[in-house]
Amino acid sequence: MKIIIDAREAGNFSSGKGQYIGWLLKEFKRRKDLEIFCLTRGNLPGLIWYFKVWFWLKFIKKYDLFFSPTSFILPALGIKNTVMTVHDLACLKNAKTLHFKTWLLERLFLKRAIKKTKAVIAPSCSVKQDLLGNNFF
């Protein structure tokens, strides 16, 4: 199975999301039946990176699964066979704790991303309950 993972935060072990991706990559590496391709940022600014990756996934690359552990943007844009992780709903619950850009992007893309993905991973019972209960939509 060919899996493409958005691993831009994998090297940032000081953040929870960076640790999460690092742990996932370590576990994926153990599996001999998986072919993992990691996407990194490179030298591209955010918007250009998203457009380039969206085009590449949509029209060029053949894969079985796209895993988005930290971003809602590509899943919201309709990338096929996507699984994503929703770490929290801070954009809806604690908007004052986020930078405006982060709040805006998550607010714009979260609901659409959830509807378009094959599966959503919730790393805690609290997030799972919030998502299943539709408390915010």
C-alpha positions as CSV (number, residue, x, y, z in Angstrom):
1,M,0.0,0.0,0.0
2,K,1.4,3.4,-1.0
3,I,0.8,6.1,1.7
4,I,1.7,9.7,1.3
5,I,2.0,11.6,4.6
6,D,2.2,15.3,5.2
7,A,5.3,15.2,7.4
8,R,6.2,18.9,7.5
9,E,6.2,18.9,11.3
10,A,8.0,15.6,11.8
11,G,11.3,17.2,12.9
12,N,9.7,19.5,15.5
13,F,9.8,17.2,18.5
14,S,9.1,20.1,20.9
15,S,5.5,20.1,19.7
16,G,2.8,17.5,20.3
17,K,2.0,17.3,16.6
18,G,5.7,16.8,15.7
19,Q,6.0,14.0,18.2
20,Y,2.8,12.4,16.9
21,I,4.1,12.4,13.3
22,G,7.5,11.1,14.4
23,W,5.8,8.3,16.3
24,L,3.6,7.4,13.3
25,L,6.5,7.4,10.9
26,K,8.4,5.1,13.3
27,E,5.5,2.7,13.4
28,F,4.9,2.8,9.6
29,K,8.5,2.0,9.0
30,R,8.1,-1.3,10.9
31,R,5.4,-2.5,8.4
32,K,6.9,-4.2,5.3
33,D,3.6,-3.9,3.4
34,L,3.6,-0.1,3.4
35,E,5.4,2.2,1.0
36,I,5.7,5.6,2.7
37,F,6.3,8.9,0.9
38,C,6.8,11.9,3.2
39,L,6.0,15.4,2.1
40,T,8.2,18.1,3.5
41,R,8.0,21.9,3.1
42,G,11.3,22.4,1.3
43,N,11.9,26.1,0.5
44,L,8.3,26.8,-0.6
45,P,6.1,29.4,1.1
46,G,2.8,28.0,2.5
47,L,0.3,28.9,-0.2
48,I,2.6,27.8,-3.0
49,W,3.4,24.5,-1.2
50,Y,-0.4,23.8,-0.9
51,F,-1.1,24.5,-4.5
52,K,1.9,22.4,-5.7
53,V,1.0,19.4,-3.5
54,W,-2.7,19.7,-4.3
55,F,-1.9,19.6,-8.1
56,W,0.6,16.7,-7.7
57,L,-1.8,14.6,-5.6
58,K,-4.9,15.4,-7.8
59,F,-3.4,14.9,-11.2
60,I,0.1,13.2,-11.1
61,K,0.9,10.9,-8.2
62,K,-0.6,7.4,-7.8
63,Y,-1.3,6.5,-4.2
64,D,-3.6,4.5,-2.0
65,L,-3.9,6.8,1.0
66,F,-3.1,10.4,1.8
67,F,-2.6,11.0,5.5
68,S,-2.9,14.6,6.8
69,P,-2.0,14.6,10.5
70,T,-1.8,18.3,11.1
71,S,-3.6,20.3,8.4
72,F,-7.2,20.5,7.2
73,I,-6.5,22.4,4.0
74,L,-5.7,19.6,1.5
75,P,-8.5,17.3,2.8
76,A,-10.9,20.2,2.4
77,L,-9.8,20.7,-1.2
78,G,-11.0,17.2,-2.0
79,I,-7.8,15.1,-2.2
80,K,-9.0,11.5,-2.6
81,N,-8.5,8.7,-0.1
82,T,-7.6,11.0,2.7
83,V,-7.4,10.3,6.4
84,M,-6.8,13.2,8.8
85,T,-6.2,13.7,12.5
86,V,-8.2,16.4,14.4
87,H,-6.0,17.0,17.5
88,D,-8.4,19.5,19.1
89,L,-11.1,22.0,18.3
90,A,-9.4,25.0,19.7
91,C,-10.4,27.0,16.7
92,L,-14.0,26.6,17.8
93,K,-13.7,26.3,21.6
94,N,-10.8,28.6,22.5
95,A,-10.4,31.0,19.6
96,K,-8.6,33.6,21.8
97,T,-5.7,31.2,22.3
98,L,-4.8,31.0,18.6
99,H,-3.1,33.3,16.1
100,F,-5.7,34.9,13.8
101,K,-4.3,33.2,10.7
102,T,-4.5,29.8,12.4
103,W,-8.0,30.4,13.7
104,L,-9.3,31.6,10.3
105,L,-7.8,28.7,8.3
106,E,-9.1,26.1,10.7
107,R,-12.5,27.7,10.9
108,L,-12.7,27.9,7.1
109,F,-11.5,24.4,6.3
110,L,-12.4,22.1,9.3
111,K,-16.0,21.3,8.5
112,R,-15.4,20.8,4.8
113,A,-12.4,18.6,5.5
114,I,-14.3,16.4,7.8
115,K,-17.0,15.9,5.2
116,K,-14.6,15.0,2.4
117,T,-12.2,12.6,4.2
118,K,-12.6,8.8,4.4
119,A,-11.8,8.8,8.1
120,V,-11.0,11.1,10.9
121,I,-8.7,10.2,13.8
122,A,-9.4,11.8,17.1
123,P,-6.5,11.2,19.5
124,S,-8.6,11.7,22.7
125,C,-12.1,10.8,23.9
126,S,-12.9,14.5,24.4
127,V,-12.2,15.4,20.7
128,K,-14.1,12.3,19.6
129,Q,-17.1,13.3,21.7
130,D,-17.0,16.9,20.3
131,L,-16.8,15.7,16.7
132,L,-19.5,13.0,17.1
133,G,-21.8,15.2,19.1
134,N,-21.6,18.0,16.4
135,N,-21.3,20.4,19.3
136,F,-19.7,23.0,17.0
137,F,-21.3,22.5,13.5
